[in-house]
Amino acid sequence: MVTACIIVGGGLAGMVAARRLQQLGVAATVLEKGNVEGGIGNVVISGGLFHIAWQPPDVPADMKRRHLIAETAGEIDPELALALAQESDHLIPWLEAEGVEMRPKTDDPASRWTLWPFRAGPGRRLLPDLGPSRAMQLLYRRFVGAGGDLRLGVTAHTLEPGAGLWRVAYRSGSGDGSAEAACVLFADGGFQANKELLSRYVGPNAGLCLLRASTSGTGDGLRMLLENGADAVGLGRVYGHLVSLDALTSDELWPFPHLDELCLAGLVVTRYGGRVPVDTSAVGLVTRMARSDDPRGFIAVFDEDLWNSSHARGKLGLPAPNPELIKRGARMFSSPTLAGLAEQLGMEPDRLLTAVADHNSVRVDAPLESAPFHAVPIVPGITFTMGGVKIGPNAEVRRPSGEPIHGLYAAGSTVGGIQGGPDGGYVGGLATAATFGFIAASSIALQMQATVTPSSRRSSSGNSLGD
């Protein structure tokens, strides 16, 4: 079977591209691992916020570009920063025209455009009546309703070049199959659910982190593109949050509440009481912990004042550690003395006392000294891998030489060169994925238009056949 475009992955990037291609007159076949309407990608368990480096997508492009550069400390590819800043102008009007409903969630600019009804942060469950799932279901229905070819429960595993076409082989419940197309868009997410790739690119024990994401991101697209000559960038960094260690055994404790603000304002120690310097963002700290020898061996330590401060109350309308951690069954150790707290944690009291003293000497503005003292074992939760294949501003995949690989495109977390930087550099998941899905569709449509010669257009019209 030959189609104009194959889209690997039915998440937000893939479905925005699929719908946009329909509007531009290009037929697409979507191959999606999940077997439910709306897919099983990260968007359906997300908070539903659309932002570009914490700015609404509808602010001026130059403002977004400046924030993209600042958030990544200049590491974002300049071409991609400009493309993202400019093309995200179309995002909100296009989604609203599709029928996707969004509302402001809080007064924070980053939550001005949030999928409605809001997902308030329950445990990891598919909730079809809330905004993230509703948006994906809507895109699925509109694509299929317009005649789109959507194949659920299908896993692509091999990409091979042919004579002007690309062949994608896949597995499904009904057996093996393949499809061919002039263009293939890979939008199947990162490799956060692939422990072997995490070990190879992030850290030898990164697979011990919590998978704070769906299980669909196994890096299949990344692997296939690398096998066909693509370049990769930023593979060692991840995006995520710090959550209770008990989230490893309880879905009620992820994706929220996270303990980012408590860790940044308080103290993080190893299981033996050694102080972990917190001189970066929470996202940067997640990457450092994921790269460590013992990702499950960290503990957040804080005092009563900090526990009752804004750092434990959450932001952006998300569930807060206080009181959600205890309500959802997480372990929190408390003691009127640091020595007593160390005993509960099974560590040498002197080690914890030294760590707190070091913290207090650095954070003289917010020392830990208000009893009782508290501790929560934590683990880095990986939501997606920031690195991926290298693309140009038109979403076409590039070789290490910088030359594009004709007919291959990528969007979403399959892509590198957008997120990342020495301090984490998170610039937004949903808006970035949707924007580059939109860009990829326009580029694919242009490629298809360029392959239709004037003579072939005349013959396809029927008039040249004597009708």
matplotlib code that plots the C-alpha trace (Angstrom):
import matplotlib.pyplot as plt

x = [0.0, 1.4, 0.2, 1.5, 2.7, 3.1, 2.9, 4.5, 2.8, -0.7, 0.1, -0.3, 2.4, 1.3, -2.4, -1.8, 0.3, -2.3, -5.2, -3.1, -2.1, -5.8, -6.5, -3.6, -4.9, -2.4, -3.5, -1.7, -1.7, -1.2, 0.4, -0.4, 0.7, -2.2, -5.5, -7.8, -9.3, -7.0, -3.9, -1.8, 0.8, 1.9, -0.6, -3.5, -1.9, -0.5, -1.6, -2.7, -0.7, 0.3, 3.3, 6.5, 9.3, 6.7, 5.1, 1.7, 1.9, 0.1, 2.6, 4.9, 7.4, 10.4, 9.5, 9.1, 12.5, 14.2, 12.7, 13.6, 17.2, 17.3, 15.6, 18.1, 21.1, 21.6, 21.7, 18.6, 19.3, 18.9, 17.0, 14.6, 14.1, 13.1, 10.8, 9.1, 8.7, 7.2, 5.0, 3.5, 1.5, -0.8, -1.2, -4.1, -6.3, -5.8, -6.6, -9.7, -10.9, -10.6, -12.9, -10.3, -11.4, -8.9, -9.2, -6.9, -6.1, -4.3, -3.1, 0.4, 1.0, 2.1, -1.4, -3.3, -4.1, -4.9, -7.0, -10.5, -11.9, -8.7, -6.9, -6.5, -3.7, -5.2, -3.0, -1.9, -5.2, -6.8, -9.7, -11.6, -13.9, -11.0, -9.4, -6.2, -8.1, -10.9, -8.6, -6.9, -10.2, -11.5, -8.4, -8.8, -12.5, -11.9, -9.1, -11.1, -14.3, -12.5, -11.4, -8.1, -6.4, -5.8, -4.4, -4.5, -2.5, 0.3, 4.0, 6.4, 9.8, 11.7, 12.4, 13.9, 14.6, 13.3, 13.0, 11.6, 9.7, 10.2, 8.9, 7.8, 7.3, 5.1, 3.5, -0.2, -2.6, -3.7, -0.1, 2.8, 2.5, 4.1, 3.3, 5.2, 5.1, 7.2, 7.3, 7.5, 6.9, 8.2, 6.3, 6.4, 8.0, 11.3, 12.9, 12.0, 10.3, 13.4, 15.8, 18.5, 18.5, 18.4, 21.4, 23.2, 22.6, 21.7, 23.3, 24.1, 21.3, 18.8, 16.4, 15.8, 14.1, 10.3, 8.7, 6.6, 5.0, 3.1, 4.8, 4.7, 8.0, 10.5, 12.6, 11.6, 11.5, 14.9, 16.4, 15.0, 16.2, 19.7, 19.9, 19.1, 21.8, 20.2, 22.2, 21.3, 21.7, 21.3, 20.6, 21.9, 19.2, 15.7, 12.7, 10.8, 10.0, 11.1, 8.4, 8.0, 9.9, 6.6, 5.4, 7.3, 4.6, 1.6, 0.1, -1.6, 1.7, 2.4, 2.5, 1.7, 2.4, 6.0, 8.5, 10.5, 10.1, 10.7, 13.9, 15.2, 14.4, 15.3, 18.0, 18.6, 20.8, 21.9, 20.7, 23.9, 23.4, 25.7, 24.5, 23.6, 24.3, 21.2, 22.5, 20.3, 16.7, 14.5, 14.7, 18.5, 18.5, 16.4, 19.0, 21.8, 20.1, 19.2, 22.9, 23.9, 24.9, 21.9, 18.8, 16.6, 18.8, 17.9, 15.9, 14.4, 14.8, 12.9, 11.6, 8.2, 8.4, 9.2, 6.5, 3.9, 5.4, 4.5, 7.2, 5.0, 1.7, 2.3, 1.7, 0.0, -3.0, -1.3, -1.6, 0.6, 2.9, 1.2, -1.3, -1.4, 1.7, 0.3, -3.3, -2.1, -0.1, 3.5, 6.0, 7.1, 9.4, 9.2, 11.1, 11.6, 15.3, 17.6, 19.3, 15.9, 15.2, 18.5, 17.7, 14.4, 16.1, 18.8, 21.7, 24.5, 23.2, 26.5, 26.2, 22.7, 23.7, 26.7, 24.6, 22.1, 24.8, 26.3, 22.9, 22.3, 25.7, 24.8, 21.1, 21.4, 18.1, 16.2, 18.0, 16.4, 15.9, 12.2, 11.2, 9.8, 12.0, 10.7, 12.1, 10.6, 12.5, 12.4, 13.2, 13.6, 10.6, 11.3, 8.5, 10.4, 13.9, 15.1, 17.5, 16.7, 17.2, 18.5, 16.0, 16.0, 13.5, 11.1, 11.2, 13.1, 15.6, 19.3, 22.5, 25.6, 26.8, 23.7, 22.3, 18.5, 17.4, 14.7, 11.3, 12.0, 10.6, 10.3, 8.4, 7.7, 10.0, 11.6, 13.5, 16.6, 18.1, 15.1, 14.9, 17.9, 20.7, 23.0, 20.0, 17.5, 16.0, 12.4, 10.6, 7.2, 6.1, 2.6, 3.0, 6.4, 5.1, 2.0, 4.0, 6.5, 3.7, 2.1, 5.4, 6.1, 2.7, 3.4, 6.8, 5.4, 2.7, 5.3, 7.3, 4.3, 3.4, 6.9, 6.8, 3.6, 4.8, 2.6, 2.2, 1.2, -1.3, -2.9, -3.1, -4.5, -7.3, -8.7, -8.9, -5.8, -7.3, -10.1, -13.0]
y = [0.0, 3.4, 6.7, 10.2, 10.3, 7.9, 9.3, 7.2, 8.1, 9.3, 11.7, 15.5, 16.2, 13.4, 14.2, 18.0, 17.0, 14.5, 17.0, 19.8, 17.6, 16.9, 20.6, 20.9, 18.1, 15.5, 11.9, 10.4, 7.1, 7.3, 4.3, 4.5, 2.0, 2.6, 0.8, 3.5, 6.6, 9.5, 7.3, 6.6, 9.3, 11.7, 14.4, 12.4, 12.4, 15.9, 19.0, 20.4, 23.7, 25.2, 27.5, 28.4, 28.8, 29.7, 32.3, 32.0, 31.0, 34.2, 36.7, 38.4, 36.0, 38.0, 37.7, 33.9, 33.7, 35.6, 33.4, 30.2, 31.3, 32.4, 29.2, 27.0, 29.3, 29.6, 25.9, 25.8, 25.6, 29.2, 28.1, 26.0, 28.8, 31.2, 28.6, 27.7, 31.4, 32.4, 29.3, 28.9, 32.1, 29.8, 27.3, 28.5, 29.8, 26.5, 24.4, 26.5, 26.1, 22.4, 22.6, 22.2, 24.0, 25.9, 28.3, 30.2, 27.9, 30.4, 34.0, 32.7, 33.5, 29.9, 28.6, 31.1, 28.4, 25.1, 22.3, 22.3, 20.7, 21.0, 17.9, 18.7, 16.2, 12.8, 9.7, 8.2, 7.4, 7.9, 10.3, 10.6, 13.5, 15.9, 18.3, 16.5, 13.3, 15.3, 17.2, 14.0, 12.2, 15.2, 15.2, 11.5, 11.9, 14.8, 12.9, 9.7, 11.7, 13.4, 10.1, 9.7, 6.3, 5.7, 2.4, 1.6, -1.0, -0.8, -0.6, 0.5, -1.3, -0.9, 1.9, 1.2, 3.5, 2.6, 4.1, 7.5, 6.0, 5.0, 1.7, 1.3, -2.2, -2.7, -5.2, -5.3, -7.6, -8.9, -9.6, -8.0, -5.4, -2.5, 0.7, 3.0, 6.7, 9.6, 11.1, 9.7, 11.8, 10.3, 11.7, 8.7, 10.4, 10.0, 6.9, 7.4, 4.0, 2.2, 1.2, 0.1, 3.4, 5.4, 3.4, 4.1, 7.8, 9.2, 7.1, 3.4, 3.3, 5.8, 3.0, 2.9, 6.3, 6.5, 6.4, 9.5, 9.0, 6.6, 3.4, 4.2, 6.2, 3.5, 5.3, 3.3, 6.4, 7.5, 4.1, 3.8, 7.3, 6.8, 3.6, 5.6, 8.2, 10.8, 12.9, 13.2, 15.9, 16.3, 12.6, 12.8, 15.1, 14.4, 16.4, 15.4, 16.1, 14.9, 12.7, 10.5, 7.3, 5.5, 6.5, 3.5, 1.3, 3.7, 5.4, 7.9, 9.6, 10.5, 12.5, 14.8, 16.0, 16.8, 18.0, 20.3, 23.5, 21.8, 20.3, 23.6, 25.5, 22.8, 20.1, 17.0, 14.3, 10.8, 7.8, 8.0, 11.7, 13.4, 16.8, 17.1, 20.6, 22.2, 24.9, 24.3, 24.1, 21.1, 19.8, 20.1, 18.3, 15.5, 14.9, 14.9, 12.4, 10.2, 10.1, 9.1, 5.6, 5.5, 7.3, 5.8, 6.9, 10.5, 12.2, 15.6, 17.2, 20.3, 22.0, 22.9, 26.4, 25.2, 22.6, 25.3, 27.8, 28.5, 26.0, 23.1, 24.6, 24.1, 26.4, 26.5, 24.9, 21.6, 19.3, 20.5, 18.3, 19.7, 18.0, 15.7, 13.6, 12.3, 12.1, 9.9, 7.6, 8.7, 8.2, 11.3, 11.0, 13.6, 14.2, 17.1, 16.7, 16.2, 13.3, 11.6, 12.2, 10.6, 7.6, 7.1, 7.3, 4.8, 7.2, 8.4, 11.5, 13.3, 13.0, 14.6, 17.3, 18.2, 18.4, 20.7, 22.9, 23.2, 24.0, 26.7, 28.3, 28.6, 29.4, 32.0, 33.5, 30.2, 28.0, 24.7, 25.3, 25.1, 21.9, 19.4, 18.3, 16.3, 14.0, 12.3, 9.7, 10.9, 9.6, 11.5, 10.9, 11.1, 12.5, 12.6, 12.6, 16.0, 14.7, 13.2, 13.5, 16.7, 18.5, 21.8, 24.6, 22.8, 19.7, 17.7, 15.2, 16.0, 14.0, 14.8, 16.9, 19.1, 17.8, 16.9, 13.4, 13.9, 12.6, 12.1, 14.4, 14.5, 16.3, 16.2, 14.3, 12.4, 15.6, 17.1, 20.6, 22.4, 21.5, 21.4, 23.4, 23.5, 24.3, 22.0, 24.2, 23.1, 25.1, 23.3, 19.9, 20.3, 23.6, 22.5, 19.2, 20.7, 23.5, 21.3, 18.9, 21.9, 22.9, 19.3, 19.2, 22.4, 21.1, 17.7, 19.4, 21.5, 18.4, 16.6, 19.7, 19.9, 16.2, 16.8, 18.1, 20.1, 17.2, 14.8, 17.4, 17.5, 13.7, 13.3, 15.8, 13.5, 16.1, 14.8, 11.3, 12.4, 12.4]
z = [0.0, -1.0, 0.6, 0.5, 4.0, 6.9, 10.4, 13.1, 16.4, 17.1, 19.9, 19.7, 17.2, 15.0, 15.0, 14.5, 11.5, 10.3, 10.5, 8.9, 6.0, 5.4, 5.2, 2.7, 0.5, 1.5, 2.5, 5.5, 7.3, 11.1, 12.9, 16.6, 19.3, 21.5, 20.8, 22.3, 20.8, 21.6, 22.0, 25.0, 24.7, 27.4, 26.5, 28.0, 31.5, 31.2, 33.0, 29.6, 29.6, 26.2, 26.7, 24.8, 27.4, 30.0, 27.7, 26.1, 22.4, 21.3, 22.6, 20.1, 18.3, 19.3, 23.0, 22.7, 20.9, 23.7, 26.3, 24.4, 24.3, 27.9, 29.2, 27.4, 28.1, 24.4, 23.6, 21.6, 17.8, 16.6, 13.5, 15.6, 18.1, 15.4, 13.7, 17.0, 18.0, 14.7, 13.8, 17.3, 16.5, 14.5, 17.3, 19.4, 16.6, 14.7, 17.8, 18.6, 15.0, 15.4, 18.4, 21.1, 24.2, 26.4, 29.3, 31.7, 34.7, 36.9, 36.6, 35.5, 31.8, 31.3, 32.1, 30.0, 27.4, 29.3, 28.0, 29.5, 31.6, 33.6, 34.7, 38.4, 39.0, 40.1, 39.9, 36.6, 35.0, 31.6, 32.2, 29.0, 30.2, 31.0, 28.7, 27.6, 26.6, 25.1, 22.8, 21.5, 21.0, 19.0, 16.8, 16.2, 15.3, 13.0, 11.2, 10.7, 9.9, 7.0, 5.6, 7.4, 7.7, 11.4, 12.5, 16.2, 18.0, 15.4, 16.2, 13.5, 13.8, 10.5, 8.1, 4.6, 1.7, -1.8, -5.2, -4.3, -1.4, 2.2, 3.5, 7.1, 8.5, 11.5, 13.8, 14.8, 16.5, 13.1, 12.0, 10.3, 7.6, 5.8, 4.1, 1.6, 1.2, -0.2, 3.3, 6.8, 9.9, 13.1, 16.1, 18.5, 21.5, 23.2, 24.7, 28.4, 28.5, 27.1, 29.9, 27.6, 25.7, 29.0, 30.2, 27.0, 26.6, 30.1, 32.8, 33.6, 36.2, 34.7, 34.1, 37.9, 37.7, 37.8, 34.4, 34.9, 31.5, 29.3, 28.3, 24.6, 24.4, 23.6, 21.1, 18.0, 15.7, 17.0, 16.4, 12.9, 11.9, 13.3, 11.3, 8.2, 8.7, 10.9, 13.3, 17.0, 19.6, 23.3, 24.1, 27.7, 29.1, 30.4, 31.5, 34.6, 38.2, 41.7, 43.2, 46.3, 46.1, 46.9, 43.4, 42.2, 43.8, 43.9, 40.9, 43.2, 43.7, 40.0, 37.9, 40.9, 43.5, 42.8, 45.3, 43.1, 45.1, 48.4, 47.1, 45.7, 48.8, 51.3, 51.4, 49.3, 50.7, 49.7, 51.6, 53.6, 54.5, 52.1, 50.9, 47.2, 45.9, 44.5, 42.3, 39.3, 38.3, 39.3, 35.7, 35.8, 39.1, 37.7, 35.0, 37.5, 39.7, 36.7, 35.8, 39.3, 40.5, 42.8, 41.4, 44.1, 47.0, 47.5, 50.4, 50.6, 54.1, 55.2, 58.4, 59.6, 58.3, 54.8, 54.9, 55.6, 53.1, 49.5, 48.4, 49.6, 48.3, 44.6, 41.7, 38.3, 39.9, 40.4, 43.4, 46.3, 48.4, 51.5, 52.0, 49.0, 49.8, 53.1, 51.8, 48.9, 51.2, 50.8, 53.6, 55.4, 58.4, 61.1, 64.3, 66.8, 66.3, 63.4, 65.2, 65.6, 62.0, 61.0, 63.1, 61.4, 58.0, 59.0, 58.6, 60.9, 62.8, 62.3, 58.6, 58.5, 61.0, 58.9, 55.7, 57.4, 58.8, 55.3, 53.8, 56.5, 55.8, 52.1, 52.5, 55.3, 54.0, 54.6, 57.1, 58.3, 62.0, 62.7, 64.4, 63.7, 60.9, 58.0, 55.3, 52.2, 50.1, 46.5, 43.0, 39.7, 37.5, 33.8, 31.6, 28.4, 27.0, 25.7, 23.1, 19.8, 16.1, 14.5, 12.3, 10.4, 10.8, 8.4, 10.6, 8.0, 9.5, 9.0, 8.6, 10.7, 7.7, 8.1, 4.8, 5.0, 4.4, 1.8, 2.8, 6.5, 9.1, 12.9, 15.6, 19.3, 21.7, 18.8, 18.2, 19.9, 19.8, 21.2, 24.9, 27.3, 28.6, 31.7, 34.0, 32.4, 29.8, 29.6, 26.9, 26.9, 25.8, 24.3, 22.5, 21.1, 19.8, 18.3, 16.6, 14.9, 13.9, 12.2, 10.6, 9.4, 7.7, 5.8, 4.7, 3.6, 1.6, -0.1, -0.9, -2.4, -4.4, -5.8, -7.0, -9.0, -12.4, -14.7, -17.0, -14.2, -12.9, -16.4, -16.7, -13.2, -14.0, -16.7, -19.5, -21.2, -21.4, -23.8, -21.3]

ax = plt.figure().add_subplot(projection="3d")
ax.plot(x, y, z, "-o")
ax.set_aspect("equal")
plt.show()
